[in-house]
Amino acid sequence: MNFEEIVDKINEILVEEFEVDAEVIESDKNVKETLDLDSLDYVDLVVLIESNFGVRLVEADFAEMVTFQDFYKIVENKIAAKNA
């Protein structure tokens, strides 16, 4: 799975599962401010990322995540590590 496919799939998950308007998802925007998810939403997001990509996000990943670009890169790096 290439980077663009990862971005598309994550955005699709956010739009379909969390009813986020696709137009507000921009790579340089702040994830937490843009999505305004509560703690249960983050749990759901972790489960959806795991089921769609086969990788697990942990609390430390969210600490490093500021922008959507960070989010995409974290998932991409986890997929690369899993496939290495």
C-alpha positions in Angstrom: 0.0 0.0 0.0 1.5 3.3 -1.0 1.3 6.6 0.8 -1.6 8.0 -1.3 -3.6 4.8 -0.7 -3.0 5.2 3.0 -4.2 8.8 2.9 -7.3 8.0 0.9 -8.2 5.1 3.2 -7.7 7.1 6.4 -9.8 10.0 5.0 -12.5 7.6 3.9 -12.6 6.2 7.5 -12.9 9.6 9.0 -15.7 10.7 6.6 -17.7 7.5 6.8 -17.2 6.5 10.5 -16.9 9.9 12.2 -19.0 12.0 9.8 -16.2 14.4 9.1 -16.6 16.7 6.2 -14.0 15.7 3.6 -13.2 19.4 2.9 -11.9 20.0 6.4 -9.3 17.2 6.1 -6.1 18.9 5.0 -2.6 17.5 5.6 -1.3 20.6 7.5 -4.4 21.0 9.7 -4.4 20.0 13.4 -6.0 16.6 13.8 -7.4 17.1 17.3 -8.8 20.5 16.6 -10.3 19.5 13.2 -11.9 16.2 14.3 -12.9 17.2 17.9 -13.1 13.5 18.8 -13.7 12.4 22.4 -11.8 9.5 24.1 -14.3 6.9 22.9 -13.9 8.1 19.3 -10.2 7.7 19.6 -10.7 4.1 20.8 -12.9 3.5 17.7 -10.3 5.1 15.5 -7.6 2.8 16.9 -9.8 -0.2 16.2 -10.6 0.9 12.6 -6.9 1.6 11.8 -6.0 -1.8 13.2 -8.7 -3.6 11.2 -8.0 -1.7 7.9 -4.2 -1.6 8.0 -3.2 -4.4 10.4 -1.2 -2.1 12.6 -1.9 -0.9 16.1 -1.8 2.7 17.3 -0.8 3.3 20.9 -1.1 6.3 23.1 2.4 7.5 22.3 1.5 7.7 18.6 -1.2 10.2 19.4 1.3 12.3 21.5 3.4 12.6 18.3 0.5 13.4 16.1 -0.3 17.0 15.4 -1.3 17.3 11.8 -3.1 14.9 9.4 0.3 14.5 7.7 1.7 13.2 11.0 -1.2 10.8 11.3 -0.6 9.5 7.7 3.1 9.1 8.3 2.7 7.2 11.6 0.4 4.7 9.9 2.7 4.5 6.9 5.7 3.9 9.2 3.9 1.2 11.2 2.9 -0.6 8.0 6.5 -0.4 6.7 7.8 -1.8 10.0 5.3 -4.6 10.0 6.3 -5.6 6.4 10.0 -5.3 7.0 
